Each structure stands twice: as C-alpha cells, then as structure tokens.
C-alpha cells in the first residue's frame, strides 16, 4: 500500500488533483497543497511555528477526536520532518 501524500508545508493530505499547488508554468505541484503553494511560490512567508498555530485554529474542521493542544504537540513533532521545514 502506497503512503499517503501530504503537503510538505502544512501536512494536509493531497488526495485529489484539485488539492495540489501549482508551479510557475501552471502545472500541478505534487509536494505542496493549493493553500500553501501557488504559481511556484509559497502563499505565505511564515515560520513553522506560525504555520502550526494557523493549522491549530482549524483542528475542529478536520477532527473532533483530538484536542487543539494534542494536535499542536503532534504538529510540533511532525512538521520538522516536512520538506519545507526540514533543517538542511
């Protein structure tokens, strides 16, 4: 079974073509979602901590089974592994 593709900026599942961001030539970007990456650039110039805070505000929209605090803890552990935030 293939691993689910996730946005390498916010961790959103990339489950459908319309969720994919776009490159400068308009082609679909397989690594980032439409909310994080458009026309070959990131849509927001923010830090990983700011991205976690932003995503945490939307926890209730995608899960009723996890508290905001637990979601933040999980994102703090996971986000450093995403391509955008990984330390070289």
Secondary structure, DSSP 8 states (H G I E B T S, - for coil): -----B-TTT--B--SGGGEEE-TTS-EEEEEETTTEETTEES----HHHHHHHHHTTHHHH-SSS-HHHHHHHHHHHGGGSTTT---
